[in-house]
């Protein structure tokens, strides 16, 4: 029998046996190089002496992949069968948004927005840690059931890559050099009384404390008033 456990993983297990029979079966498996992770276990549910079983796993990676596929496919089939009866409600008031799910049996579970985790026993005790999705996550992935307050969840944006600085054109560099060369020709500079930009002292004297640009604006305003 194929079984899943959140710590043991996906394994085969024998039917319940008496302890001597389970021990003999375990020794047979240990002698076979095709099997590994052989464990003798006792069932807590069985009431009689027939309460022992053996779990084991095939060594073949291909066979392990088939076991995983079989487990996931069975959950997807149940999602497609039962999912139309699910009712989803988006909860946005708990500090983090998540889905409430009422299943066909009336049980209520909690799933994260993208269905990556679920509070159902199958996910908690079997799927979690083994890479499997429970039937509820599968149903959410396929959009099955009735949705209340449904809002599509946007995909996270990729961080923008920093842009390389654009090279300064050669003519702009020449213009800047000429500007700063002109500034060095004076021992001190004065600020325009209107815009606060640095300018030559003689320019301020000529335009009554303003730079040439601001004085042109004042002249225009006076011409419109006159």
C-alpha positions as CSV (number, residue, x, y, z in Angstrom):
1,X,0.0,0.0,0.0
2,X,1.3,3.5,-0.9
3,X,1.2,6.0,1.9
4,X,2.4,9.5,2.7
5,X,3.7,11.0,6.0
6,X,5.1,14.5,6.5
7,X,8.3,13.1,8.0
8,X,8.7,9.6,6.4
9,X,7.7,10.9,3.0
10,X,6.1,8.8,0.3
11,X,6.6,5.1,1.1
12,X,5.1,1.7,0.8
13,X,3.8,-0.1,3.8
14,X,2.7,-3.7,4.4
15,X,-0.6,-4.7,5.9
16,X,-0.7,-5.2,9.7
17,X,1.0,-8.4,10.8
18,X,2.0,-10.0,14.0
19,X,5.4,-8.9,15.3
20,X,7.3,-12.1,14.3
21,X,5.9,-12.0,10.7
22,X,6.6,-8.2,10.4
23,X,10.2,-8.9,11.6
24,X,10.7,-11.6,9.0
25,X,9.3,-9.5,6.2
26,X,11.6,-6.6,7.2
27,X,14.6,-8.9,7.1
28,X,13.6,-10.1,3.6
29,X,13.5,-6.4,2.4
30,X,16.8,-5.6,3.9
31,X,18.4,-8.5,1.9
32,X,17.0,-6.9,-1.3
33,X,19.2,-4.1,-2.7
34,X,16.2,-2.6,-4.5
35,X,14.6,-1.3,-1.3
36,X,15.8,1.2,1.4
37,X,14.5,3.1,4.5
38,X,13.0,-0.1,5.9
39,X,11.3,0.5,9.2
40,X,9.3,-1.7,11.5
41,X,6.4,0.2,13.0
42,X,3.5,-0.5,15.4
43,X,0.0,0.8,14.7
44,X,-1.7,2.7,17.4
45,X,-5.1,1.9,16.0
46,X,-5.0,-1.9,15.9
47,X,-6.4,-3.6,19.0
48,X,-5.1,-7.2,18.5
49,X,-1.6,-8.6,18.2
50,X,-1.8,-8.0,14.5
51,X,-0.6,-4.5,14.9
52,X,2.8,-4.3,13.3
53,X,3.7,-3.2,9.8
54,X,6.8,-2.4,7.7
55,X,7.4,0.7,5.7
56,X,9.9,0.8,2.9
57,X,10.9,2.8,-0.2
58,X,12.3,1.7,-3.6
59,X,15.8,2.8,-4.4
60,X,15.0,3.6,-8.0
61,X,14.5,7.4,-8.5
62,X,12.2,6.7,-11.5
63,X,10.0,4.6,-9.3
64,X,10.0,7.3,-6.6
65,X,8.9,9.8,-9.2
66,X,6.0,7.6,-10.2
67,X,5.0,7.3,-6.6
68,X,4.9,11.1,-6.3
69,X,3.0,11.5,-9.5
70,X,0.4,9.0,-8.4
71,X,-0.2,10.8,-5.1
72,X,-0.5,14.2,-6.8
73,X,-2.8,12.9,-9.5
74,X,-5.2,11.4,-7.0
75,X,-5.5,14.7,-5.3
76,X,-6.1,16.6,-8.5
77,X,-8.8,14.1,-9.5
78,X,-10.6,14.7,-6.2
79,X,-10.3,18.5,-6.7
80,X,-11.9,18.2,-10.1
81,X,-14.7,16.0,-8.7
82,X,-15.4,18.0,-5.6
83,X,-14.2,21.5,-6.4
84,X,-17.4,22.8,-7.9
85,X,-19.1,22.6,-4.5
86,X,-16.4,24.6,-2.7
87,X,-17.2,28.1,-1.5
88,X,-14.3,30.6,-1.2
89,X,-14.3,33.9,0.8
90,X,-11.4,36.3,0.8
91,X,-10.5,37.6,4.2
92,X,-8.6,40.9,4.1
93,X,-9.2,42.1,7.7
94,X,-6.8,39.8,9.6
95,X,-3.5,41.6,8.9
96,X,-2.8,39.4,6.0
97,X,-5.1,38.4,3.2
98,X,-6.1,34.7,2.9
99,X,-8.9,32.4,1.7
100,X,-11.6,30.8,3.8
101,X,-12.8,27.6,2.2
102,X,-16.0,25.7,3.0
103,X,-15.6,22.3,1.6
104,X,-18.4,20.0,0.4
105,X,-18.4,18.2,3.7
106,X,-19.0,21.5,5.6
107,X,-15.4,21.7,7.0
108,X,-13.8,25.1,6.9
109,X,-10.1,25.5,6.0
110,X,-7.7,28.3,5.6
111,X,-5.5,28.7,2.5
112,X,-2.9,31.4,1.7
113,X,-3.7,33.6,-1.3
114,X,-1.9,31.4,-3.9
115,X,-2.8,28.0,-2.4
116,X,0.7,27.2,-1.3
117,X,-0.5,26.1,2.2
118,X,-3.7,24.8,3.7
119,X,-4.9,24.0,7.2
120,X,-6.5,20.7,6.2
121,X,-5.2,17.4,7.7
122,X,-4.0,16.1,4.4
123,X,-1.7,19.1,3.8
124,X,-0.5,19.3,7.4
125,X,0.2,15.6,8.0
126,X,1.0,14.3,4.5
127,X,1.6,17.0,1.7
128,X,3.7,19.5,3.7
129,X,7.4,18.8,3.3
130,X,6.9,16.3,0.4
131,X,6.1,18.9,-2.3
132,X,2.5,17.7,-2.7
133,X,-0.6,20.0,-3.1
134,X,-3.8,19.0,-1.3
135,X,-7.1,18.8,-3.3
136,X,-8.1,22.3,-1.9
137,X,-4.9,23.9,-3.3
138,X,-5.5,22.2,-6.6
139,X,-9.1,23.5,-6.7
140,X,-8.0,27.0,-6.0
141,X,-5.3,26.7,-8.8
142,X,-8.0,25.6,-11.3
143,X,-10.5,28.3,-10.1
144,X,-13.1,25.8,-9.0
145,X,-16.1,26.7,-6.8
146,X,-18.0,29.9,-5.9
147,X,-15.9,32.9,-5.0
148,X,-17.1,35.8,-2.7
149,X,-15.2,39.1,-2.9
150,X,-12.9,37.6,-5.5
151,X,-9.9,39.7,-6.5
152,X,-7.2,38.4,-8.7
153,X,-3.8,38.3,-6.9
154,X,-1.2,40.2,-9.0
155,X,2.1,38.5,-9.6
156,X,4.9,40.1,-7.7
157,X,6.8,42.7,-9.7
158,X,10.4,42.0,-10.6
159,X,12.7,44.6,-9.1
160,X,13.9,47.2,-11.6
161,X,17.5,46.8,-12.7
162,X,19.5,50.0,-12.2
163,X,20.1,51.9,-15.4
164,X,23.6,52.7,-16.5
165,X,24.1,56.5,-16.4
166,X,23.9,58.1,-19.8
167,X,27.2,59.5,-21.1
168,X,27.4,63.3,-21.1
169,X,27.7,64.7,-24.7
170,X,31.0,66.2,-25.6
171,X,29.5,69.6,-26.5
172,X,27.8,69.7,-23.1
173,X,31.1,69.1,-21.3
174,X,32.7,71.9,-23.3
175,X,29.9,74.3,-22.4
176,X,30.2,73.4,-18.7
177,X,34.0,73.9,-18.8
178,X,33.5,77.3,-20.3
179,X,31.0,78.2,-17.6
180,X,33.2,77.2,-14.7
181,X,36.2,78.9,-16.3
182,X,34.2,82.1,-16.3
183,X,33.3,81.7,-12.7
184,X,37.0,81.3,-11.7
185,X,37.7,84.7,-13.3
186,X,36.1,86.5,-10.4
187,X,37.1,86.6,-6.7
188,X,33.5,86.6,-5.4
189,X,30.0,86.1,-6.8
190,X,26.6,87.6,-5.9
191,X,23.1,86.1,-5.8
192,X,20.1,87.4,-7.8
193,X,17.6,89.1,-5.5
194,X,14.7,87.3,-7.2
195,X,15.8,83.7,-8.1
196,X,18.9,83.4,-5.9
197,X,21.2,82.1,-8.7
198,X,24.9,83.0,-8.7
199,X,25.9,85.7,-11.2
200,X,28.5,88.3,-11.9
201,X,28.5,91.3,-9.6
202,X,28.5,93.7,-12.5
203,X,25.4,92.0,-13.9
204,X,23.5,92.7,-10.6
205,X,24.7,96.3,-10.7
206,X,23.4,96.7,-14.2
207,X,20.0,95.2,-13.6
208,X,19.4,96.6,-10.1
209,X,20.1,93.5,-8.1
210,X,18.6,91.0,-10.6
211,X,20.2,88.6,-13.0
212,X,19.6,89.1,-16.7
213,X,16.8,86.4,-16.9
214,X,14.8,87.9,-14.0
215,X,15.2,91.5,-15.4
216,X,13.8,90.4,-18.7
217,X,10.8,89.1,-16.9
218,X,10.4,92.3,-15.0
219,X,10.6,94.3,-18.2
220,X,7.9,92.2,-19.8
221,X,5.6,92.6,-16.9
222,X,6.1,96.4,-16.9
223,X,5.4,96.5,-20.6
224,X,2.1,94.7,-20.1
225,X,1.1,97.0,-17.3
226,X,2.1,100.1,-19.2
